[in-house]
Amino acid sequence: MKKLQDILYKVHLREVHGTTALEIKDVQIDSRKVTPGTVFVAIHGEQSDGHLFIQKAIEQGACAVVCEKMPEQVNEAVTYLLVSNSHEAVAYMAHNFYDEPSQKLKLTGVTGTNGKTTIATVLFKLFTQLGHTCGLISTVQNQIGGEVITATHTTPDAVSLNALLKKMVDAGCTHVFMEVSSHAIHQERTTGLHFAGGIFSNITHDHLDYHKTFDEYIRVKKLFFDGLASSAFAVSNLDDKRGQVMLQNCPAKKYYYSLKTISDFKGKILDNGLTGLQMTINDKEVHFRLIGEFNAYNLLAVYGAAVCLGEDKDDVLTALSLLSGAEGRFDYIISNQLIIGIVDYAHTPDALENVLMTIRKLRKGHEQIITVVGCGGDRDKTKRPVMAQTACDLSDKVILTSDNPRTEDAGAILLDMEKGLTSAAKRKYISIADRKEAIKTSVALANGEDIILVAGKGHEKYQDINGIKYPFNDKEILKEMFDVLGK
């Protein structure tokens, strides 16, 4: 239990109505979770405005309310704290309430458009292999040592995030590896956290439904690095044209990795096949289980961060050579007829291009590449035609299908994708809205040694349709169809 005045450290208060000498049992942004002794922080969310639920929170026992505008009805028994930015306020309050957990951990943040999950997951596996007790906060799952916790967001809200970090401290974790999304940075979910270091993977067009412009998306990503301490490290991709821009004015110690340029952590691909990558990293030759040029970059980012965190270079490379990547990231199975089925989370044009270019390089001869791909509903519509054209440009056959339509009509999303197709591309594709039927069709079209890519959902175990998450697993469906069709 804490005093309200003690958890207000660094919070910028405009007005205080009532006493701050209250005993506080909890901090919440969800009125449904409020119990007696809770501070309720009203924030403007993407779906709703917490200010509309202040009265409900008080009825459930909130003893204090943090808000950006005072409610018309004021309860004299409740303390009201007026702030300019509720997102920032709750981040500091949660950090203080949970005893500043990030100060007791070596917390490394990973941001960028593609590669965040693989980099964070491989770092978690690597440091666990090196004997550390670690935490993972990622799109796929959160982990505290061996305990797996289902993830609902790439980066949790500030209260859930600090509560999770506190659990990691209590479990004896020394290192935590965390994906940091642009939404989280913009909504200040990571404000107040102490990062030992940050990693930049790359940046391409994504989330423009939220950020509106690419320049704004870049600006928000850069805020993460601007906020690092001078004692921290920053590792960035020098081959990305914004890799140096991202670290401009960053107070942390700067390091770069690359395949194409002289850098602190320099890699070279010697061989890239279905058995993995043969590479040199700073002139040391190693074989890795991960596949593809994009994973060569991910491995360099992991190696660089591990060295910055004080690990022995040779120990890092030895352990890295034994590790696999994240679930649903270039995750492949081989059928009885030697058809290769690959499931990947690629849901941006750049990620899809990277995966398909990797597959093309893995081809030994004239095997067909058959791609099953869709686009999510209620998300950036501008990438839909680009995704479809990219798939057709780099595949022999394409099946456009439903992804997570959410509240949109799946057929309308497919029409948006089809709008971008050239006349040559139109000869390569068919549209099948039912995702299971689309995967079945891809298997029916495949012959021995052909390669099927099922893109967009990766690790997800559901399909989101009109607010209901129906069980759906691309990899399991692919396996099932190999059996059903005798492939």
Summary of the structure (lengths in Angstrom):
residues: 487
radius of gyration: 23.9
end to end distance: 60.8
largest distance: 77.5
contacts: 1768
relative contact order: 0.08
helix: 35%
strand: 25%
